Amino acid sequence: MAEEISFDQARERIDELKVLLDKYSHEYYVLDQPTIPDEEYDQLYRELVELEEKYPTLVQNDSPTQRVGGSLLEGFEKVQHDIPMLSLDNAFSKEELQDFDRKVSQILEDQPYTYHCELKMDGLAVSLKYENGKFKQAVTRGNGSEGENVTANVKTIRSIPLSLKEPLTLEARGEIYMPKSSFIALNQQREEQGEAVFANPRNAAAGTIRNLDPKVTASRNLSVFLYSLAQLDGKEVQSQSEALALLDDLGLKTNPERRVFESIDEVWDFVEEYQEKRTELPYEIDGIVIKVNELDNQEKAGFTVKAPRWAIAYKFPAEEAETLLKTIEWSV
Ligand code: NAD
């Protein structure tokens, strides 16, 4: 479509897409009640990206391609992130992963690099701060520069330690999620009580963490996987794999399903392996996150306005998501 469209038609379609995507984002991020599947959102988003690439003068500052997340919920204190919490660019095919690899290799100018592959948890991004080893604050990603202070709720999650095994000051980031079994039980209970059910475990987790009553959060079984170390005082790590190993040593929960690879072909094998295994996992994933492993390489690659240039999220295809939904329905 983006090939044949004129400037005026593109302007009109961009305005339409912006209104639609803003509406869907509000339902997804603020209300935790999406009305369309993620795949449909991703298609509309991609159409917008292609139109903006064709006509860069039509890119507006408030375009969904230039912003992270949605607006913040009233009722929670707003907290500024020291380092922005960004999104990830997406890939939907092996070819797009190969394109990503070509770009990385160009940016790094023949510097050797490897890829750290992780499962893409379908939950809610959160930043956890520890001071001298003591849990201090938890903040949602929000709009990327400001998030909601959800410390009281996050304290009720049993897999988040209140003290680290070493008295370090750090900020770890990760995904809060609801295991599939807890999601099914919660929806069953809500149905019995005549309450609206959650669309998926991601929305259930987000709605639970952004509930104003910590007792409600405590009554639901949330968990966490930490996937990055945004700040660290008094110690150094050289790579994503070292950062996750340190988080493990400190007692912070990370996902063990991760591996380092030298080539994008090996990365693709990992993607295919987990595309098969995803229905067996006790939590929902919607893809694989591929990150350049070495921190000096990450620094060299840098960021766009919305996402790191050293990482990409491969999103599983739609039929897989439908199969998963069916699996959940059947097991109820
Ligand atoms: P994203 O979900 O595509 O990727 C970024 C996020 O991935 C991070 O913020 C983090 O929360 C998460 N993540 C999970 N595992 C990770 C790991 N191992 N390492 C790093 N990050 C990890 O991007 P987004 O900006 O959060 O959301 C956009 C997506 O949300 C869309 O692509 C769409 O699928 C969905 N969405 C759906 C609707 C709808 O109406 N259905 C509306 C808006 C957004």
Residues whose N, C-alpha, C, O or C-beta is under 5 A from the ligand:
A	BS01	NAD	Y24 S25 Y28 P34 T35 I36 P37 D38 Y41 D42 G69 L86 S87 L88 E118 L119 K120 M121 L124 A125 E175 Y227 V289 A313
